[in-house]
Amino acid sequence: MQVKILPLGAALCCASILGAQEFRNDGFKNGPLDACFASVKDVTLEKGVLTLPAGGLHQATTLPFPAKGLERFILSFRAQVKGPHVIEENPHYDKLFFFSEWHRGRQGQPLASWKIVFRGKDGKIVRSAANFDQFFTAIMSNQMRTYCEEFYTPPETASIEVVFKNANKEDALLVENLKFMKAESTLTLNINPEFTLGKDNYSGWNTGRNYRIAENPDAPGKFCLRAGTANADGNIRGDGIPVTPGENIRIEYKMKKTDGVAGNARLVIFTYKDNLLRDDCQTGQLSRVFGIGSKTAEGKYSFVVPEGITVLRPYLENATVEYLRFIKESPEAKSR
């Protein structure tokens, strides 16, 4: 996959929509605070580092970055927390990583975080899906680390914003080198098909329970997605995958039933007429159900996107997956 860093003027056609100020996509290197962020009190941007200081609760929102619907981007930045609410001092925060910002607050422990916001031409927020929670966006290390999130913009998107919060008065949040990059020459339609982004990056995947990206014991240095354990069933839903009616899609997979799990294992591919339909089988049109056995199986399945369908979404239950690829085939491919 190739990525392309987009300059400030990458989408001048949106200038009349977004106004004179747009996010300067240069990693904070060439501008004061107001060249990168909306008006905010007490927050500073000096020598390329955004600081949300301790002593109060702060929020910083980037100026809008021009975008279009159904574009594929990578958000990348470096960040660290200076204060007591860090995983190095609180190892149990590992569990909070899998909660959304709202759920972390309900658990009584908010954490510094980022959030991507999509807006339409009218400035109103555009929703990614009916059931969609950004959950791996906590920043809880006292080390300066690189964070990234790969995503598709929802239909009707005209701009993207990123919101940073320090969430605790005792903590300062430092952010640097933030950039949007457009993902180009991607081999798969789905994001993170082989989990190469690492065990802490769930780009391409979303709501579920009892699941983890973990090191693959059969392939050192690689990762797999594991849903379910010997103690409980597990499942996870993927992000929506934009498609066009009539396209030929090939699914490639390598997976097995999670060791020790009691329930049945399956992969379900749902099809949707739009991205805001509920993500369960009550409204999703069923495309295919794959039963998964206890031995690792590799395979592929090709089909034609039905008329009126614009989104695919995978659902995994009690499965351990080494890869799951959605690939657009040439027009000559046949459904089978």
C-alpha positions, 0 to 999 in steps of 0.5 A: 500500500502506498500513502500520500501526504496531502498538502494544505491545498489538496482540495481547494474545491472545498474552500468555499464550504470550509471557509478561509481556514483549513488545517495545515497538513504539515505536522505542526511545523510551519504554523502557530496554534491558530493555523492548525486548531480552532480557537482554544484557551490555555492550549499551546503549540510551540516548536511543533508540539501541541500541549494540553496542560495539566491543571484543567480539562482541555480540548483542542480541535483541528481546523477542518481538513478537506475530504470527500465521501468514501476516501481512505485515509491514515491519520498519524501523530505522536503523543504522550501523557505527562501525569499519573494516569498512564499505563506504566503506573496502572497496568489495569488500564489495559482493560480500559483500552477496549472501552469507548471514551463514553464507557471509560467515563462510566467506569470512573476513569476517563483517559486522554484520547483522540476522536475523528469527526466527519462533517458535511457541506452544511457543517453538521456531523456525518455518522460513520454507521448506526453502531460505530464506536471508536474504542482504541483511541486512548492515549495512556503512555508516558512515552512519546509513541506513534499512533495511527488510525486508518479509515474510510470517510462516510458518504457526504463527507466534506471535511475531517477534524481531530479532537484531542482531550487530556481528560484529567486535570492532573495530566498534560497531553503532548501531541506532535507531527499530526498528518493526514495521508491518503491511502493509495494503491491498496490491495484490499478493500478492507482495512488491516486485513492481516492485522499488520498494524499491531496488537493495539491498532483495531483499524478496520474493526469495531464493536464486539466482545471478548476479542483481541489482536494477539501475536500469532503463535504459529507465525512469530512476528505476525498477529492474528485476530482472536474472538472467544476464549475457553471461558466465554464466546466472543465476536467482533464486527468489521467496519463498513467496506464501500462497494458498488453494485455489480462489482466482483468481490473475492474474499480470501481467508485463513482461520479456525475455531478459537482453541477451547471455545465451546460455541460454534464458530462462523464468519458472516458477511452482511450486505447493506443498502447504506452505511446507517443500517443497523449492523445486525441480521435484523436489517442486514441482508445476508450474503454468506455464512461460513462455518469454521472448524477446529483445524486451520482452513484457507480458502476463497469465495467470489460473488457479485455485489447485488443491486442496490448494495453499497456496503459490506460488513464482516462479523466473526464469532468464536474464530481465530483469523490470520487474514481476511481479505476483500479484493475487487476482482477484474470484470471477467471474474464469475460468481461462484 
